[in-house]
Amino acid sequence: MQAETRATIDRTSGPNGASIAVLRFSGDISSASKEPVLGAWQTVSGSGPVLLDFSKVDYINSSGIALIIQILMEADKTGQKVAVFGLTPHFQKVFTMVGIGKYAGLHKDEATAAASL
């Protein structure tokens, strides 16, 4: 059974003190996650740099990866900087294999991700 997808929005500061939005995902990310994932993205889209936190995500299927790619392509079109952190080693490898690293840096933790923006 799929765990419900949740997305919350926090703020943190980058190394220069600039505000960075943090989208914190939890549960599973799949085709059923479209509303929470894209809804959270629309809230921060165009508002400066964004971190995507996957540290509480248990599972991401191919449809979920497609949602993440959609977010990253939209950010790329507008020049919005995005960094990813909190991936399990398996999903770090999957994200690298599907080319997500072209659109967002993949980092081990929030501090490293924030420093990259």
Steps between C-alpha positions, in 0.01 A plus 500: 500500500627844410581749775328834446720767347542810708679818405579781740682824435767637732760770463870495573789735435779456251864579574448865403189529720257485207168324563461156342170311475514136610239256366491209745341187357393195699328171424512350151522698176306356206235604247260544794735770633440750223289741706721527808828505306402744226284706737795555734721582203253762371517671839879551476541515122674820401574601860874444501711194574334179619614188681316171449517283814447126446626386843152375603403347166472122511438423134503676163377321188550602136190723503635674810835553333316650202335752737841597641639538148202721409579729795867517408432573133266785599767639732762471226282695254476793741856477634384408850771314692406169662700256711397155627595327824396214724493227236569141596807355324264310266310811395822702476609245240160504322491882487853501356412234241193690372695826472347701781849620587492713185223711650576491873795421719463180703632545853531291816346752740316830528803709592700380199201550268435852631867592464488393133238764419 
